[in-house]
Amino acid sequence: MKLSHLALAISLAPTLALADAQQALEIPPLVVTRATPIQQTTPASVKVIDRKQIEASGASALVDVLRGQAGLQIRDTLGDGNRVGVSLRGFGENAANNTLVLVDGRRLNNPSLQGPDLNSVPLANIERIEILRGAGTVLYGDQAVGGVINIITRQPKDNEAYVESSIGSHDLEAYRGHVYQQLGAGFSAYASGEARNSDGYRDHNNASYDDAFLRLRHDHEGGHALYEYQSIDDELKLPSYLTEAQRRADRKASYAANYNGWDDSNTQVHRLALQQSLNDWLTADLDYSHRDTDGQGTYNSAWGDSPFTQGTRVETFSPRLSGHFDTGLGRSDWLFGHDHTQSDYEYRSSLGATLFRQTLRDWYGQLPQPWTDSVSRTAG
């Protein structure tokens, strides 16, 4: 439970308060992914969590918002509240490969059994979260059998700066902030950062997390172009196992036989996205992202140290076309696109090495067609 919470918002634009009042809009339950909206009636169950609901929740991290959603299970294997797995439709151990997590269309899922890193999405950067329950493989490709969690980040309209500090149990100290500045001629810059330190629930369970994010964007007639960069440093000390007798004596303890375990990972993300209207009814999108995570650490036990190194690289290229046409019964939106994903994973320890490479190519498309005033057909 937080002991205190201090938030300071500094407005750099005199009209910010008025703009906030005018932006109190209700977001319709549309499935918006790959930065392309398909406005249609969908048979899947969609839950939309907007910015107002996120702020009212009092949550300090994305996982806290997701934890309270019906039908979504959180698997916290380490107990630190950060390195968790999310599951839709009860996939359990296989949830990492059956629940797809997207950030503005960029996949957070990994080629290995490791779950997506929800820590890499600062809560202050999120505009809304869309939870699609049910198979979504037609429009989302691989790893979407159980459902999709689609995260849309903020794109402020006015200059602003925000700083937040909080403290809590287990000596938690957290600092977050962002700044948005219009640069003129259609250019804008958005930067955010977060630093968080905690001693953890158990002895030798200290955690340190740092995240820096930068977006440069240019809006022009009929479209926009943007570049994003993110750097994440995530460190955790591992208290390891307890016997039943030790757990009964002190469940927070960490004993000398396994007192030196630790895990340190560093992630670098680059993303380039383009969107351009080709005419009144056709829009082209291009999205390229490269994520590189390198980690090292040691698992300790009564049998000795077991140092390890691991690395994950995911490169995705996604072109797509979207458009609409009008019929006598109304407007029909369509989407057609392609994903090319190259991923590599390696894990090396005293027990050997695991090397994994995967190339994924998928084509997807969807065409809804009004049939009557109250009934529509969808092909995908």
N, C-alpha and C positions, 0 to 999 in steps of 0.2 A: 504494500500500500504506500502511496506517495506521501511523504511528510509535508512537503510544500511544493508549490508549483508557481513559477514566475514566468510570465510571458510579457514581452514588450514588443509592440508593433509600431513601426515608424513609417509614416506615410511621406513619400517624396513628391506626391502629386496632390494639389489642393482639392481635387475633385474625387479623391479615392472613396471617401465616405459615401458620396452620392452614387458612385459607380457600384459600390457594394450593395446599396439598397436596390439598385435597378437590376442586379444580377440574380435576384431571388426567383429563379425560374425552376419549375418542376421538369425533371428530365424524364422523357417517356421511356418505357422499358424496351429499348431497341438493343439488338445485338450489334455492337460496334467493334470491329476487330480489323487488324491489318490496316488501321487508319482509314478504312473505307466503310461507310454506313450502308447497310442493306435494310431499308425501311419496309418491313413486312410483318405479317402475323406469323409467328413461329410456333410449332407445337411444343418446343422445349420450354422448361420453366426457367425464367430469367429473374434474378434479383439484382436491383440496382442500388448501390450505396453511394449517395452523393456526398459532396464536400460538407454540407451542413450536418449530415448524420455522422460523418467521421469526427468532426469537431465536437459534437454533442456527446460522443461516446466516451470522451476522456482518455482514449487509448494513446499510448506513446509509441506504438510500433504497429506495422501492418498485421502481424500475427494476432495482436490483441483485437483488432477489428474482425478478423476472420473467425476467431475462436467462438464468437457468440452467434454465428449464423446457423440456422437450422439446416440439417442435412449435410453439413460439412464437418469432418472430423480432423482434429489436429493431433499428430503423433509427435510428442516431445520426448525423444529417446535419451537425451542428455540432461534434461531437466532445467536448462538455463533459459528456456522460453524463446530462444532465437533460432537454433538449428532444429527446425521442425519439418515434418512432412504433412502435406494436406491431402485429404482424401474425399472424393465425392462418390456417392453410391457404394460406399463400403468396400473399397478395394484393398484396404489394409496394407499389407507388406508390399503389394504391387502398385501402390498409389502413385509413386514417383513416375511410373511409366504410363499411367492411365488418367492422370489429371494434369491438364495443360495449363501453365501459367504464362500469360503474355503481358508485356509492358509496352504499350503503344505498338503492338504487333510484333515485338521482339520476344523470342522465346527465352524463358529462364530455365527450362528443363535441360537436363544433361543427358549425354549418351549412355552414361553408366547408371547404376541403381541409385546414385546419390540424388536427393531431391533438389528442387530449385531453391536458390538462396533468396529467401524472402527478406533477409537483412539488407539486400542490395537496393531496396526500394524505400527510401525515406518517406515516412508518412506525410510530411509537410509538402512533398512533391505531388501527391495524389489528388486528382480532381474528382474521380469517381471509380468505383469498382463494380464490375458486372460479373455475376456468377451465373453461368449457364449449366444447369443440371441436365444430364442426358447426353447421349452420343452426339458429338459435334464434328465428326471426322470429315464430313462433306466439305465444310468451309475451313476447317482448322488443321487438317492433316493428321500426322502421327501424334500419339500420346494424348488424344482427346476422347477416349472411349467413355470415361466416367463423367467428364464435363470439362468446362473451361472457366478459369478465373482470369478475366481480362481487366487490366489496370490501365486507366487513362490518366496521364500526368497533366499537371497544370500548365496553362499558357496564359499568364496574366495579361491584362489589357492596359494597365496603368503602371507607372513606376512605383515601386514599393520595396521596402526592406522589412525583415522580420527576424527577431532574435528571441530564443526561448531557452530557459535553463530549468532543470528539475533535479531533485534529489529524492532518494527512496530507500527502501530496505536493502540490506546487504551492501551498504555503503555505495549505492548507485549514485553516480553523477553523470548527467547528460546535458549536452549543449547542442542546440540546433539553430539553423538560421538560413535565410535565403535573401537574395536581392535580385530584382528585375529592373532593367534599364533599357528604355528605347534609345537607340543610337542615331536615328534619323535615316532618311532615304530607304525605309522599309526594313532596316536592320535592328535587331534587338539581342540582348544578352540576358541569360538567366543563370545564376550560380547558387548552389546550395551546399551546405556542409553539415556534418553531424559527428560528434565525438561522444563516446559513451564508455564508462568504466564501472566495473562492479566487482566485489569480492566473491560473488556467487553464494549459493546456498550451502555448499560444502566447503571444507577446508581444501586449500590448493585447487580452487575452482575460479580463480580470477579471470575476468574477461575484459578485453580492450577492443574497441571497435571504432574505426575512423572511416568516413565516407565523404568524398568530394565529387561534385557533379557540376558540369558546365554545358550549356546549350547556346549555340550561336544560330540565329535564324534570320532568314531574309524572306519577307513577304513581298510578292510582286503581283502584277495583274494576272489573275487566273491560276495562281498557285503559290508555292513556297519551297524553300530549300533549307535544310538544317543540318548541323553537325553537333553530335553529342559526345562528350568524354566523361568517363566515370572511373574513379580509382577507389578501391576498397582494401583496407587492411584489417584483418580479423584475427585476433589472438585469443587463445583459450588454454588455460591449464586444466589438465585432466586428472581428477582424483581417483579414477579407476574403481575397481570393484570392492564390495564389502561382503564378508561372510555373513551368514545369518546371525551369528553371535555378535559380531562387530556392529551390525546394523541395529540390533536390539540395545546394545550398550550406548552407541552414539551414531545416529544415522548421518550426521554431518562430518564425521571424521574421515581422514585420509591417512593411511598407515605407511611406514617407512618402506615397505616392500614395493609399493607402487606410487611413490610420492612425486616422481619427477616427470610424469607424462605431460605433454603439451602439444598444441597444434597451432600452426601459424600459416595463414593463407593470404595471398595478395591477388587481387583481380583488377584487370584493366579492360575497359569496354570502350570501343569506338563504334559510332553509328552515323551513317549518312542516309538521309531520306529526302526524296524529291516528290513533289506532287504538282501536276500541271493539267489544267483543263484544255483539252484539244479543240473542243467546240461546245455548243450549248448542251450536248447530250453525252459527251464522252470525256472521261478523265483517266489519266495515266499516273501510276504510282511506281516508285522504285525505292526499295529499302535494302540497305547493306549494313551488316553488323559483324563485328569481330570481338569475341570475348576470350580472354586468356587468363586462366587461374593457375597459379603455382603455389604449392603448399609443402610444408615439411613439418615433422614432429617426431614424437617418441611415445610409444605405448610401453609402459613399464608394468612388470608383474613380479611375482615371487620367482619366476624363472629367468629374470634378467630383462635388460632393455631390448626394445625392438624399434629402432629408428625407421622412418619411412619418408619417402618423398612422393608427391603425386602432382599431376598436372592435367588440366582440361582445356581444350581449345575448341571453340565452336564458331564457325563462319557460315553466315547465311546470306543468300542473295535472293530477293523476292520482287520480281516485277509483276504488275497486275493492271488490268483494265476494268473500269466500272462505268456503267452508264444507265440510261433509262429510255424508255419510249412510252408513248401514250397510246392507249387503246380506247375503244368506245366505252369500256367499263372502268377506266382509271389508269393510273401510272404504274408501270412495272419497272423495278430496278433490277439490274443484273450485275454479276461480278464474275470475272475470269482471271485466273492467275497461276503462278508457278512458284514453287519453293525449291531452292537448291541448298542443301545443308551439308557441310563437311565438318565432322567432329572427330577429335582424337582424345583419348584418355590413356594415361599411364600411371601405374602405381608400382613402386619399388620398395622392397623391404628385405630383411634378412631371410625371409621365407621364399623370396623369388620376385619375379616381375610379372605384372599383368599389363598387356598392351592391347588397346582396342581402337579400331578405326571404323567409322560408319559414314557412308555417303547416302543421303536421302534425297530423292527427287520426287516431287508430287505435283500433280496438276489438279486444280479444283475449280469449280464453277457452280453458280446457283442462279436460277431464273424463276422468280415468282410471277405468276400470271393471274390477274383478276378473272374470275369466271362469272360471278354474278355480283350484285351489290354487297352481298354478305359472305360470299365463299370465294376462296382463291386456291389456285394450284401452285405447287412449288416443285421444280425439278432441280436436282443437284447431283 
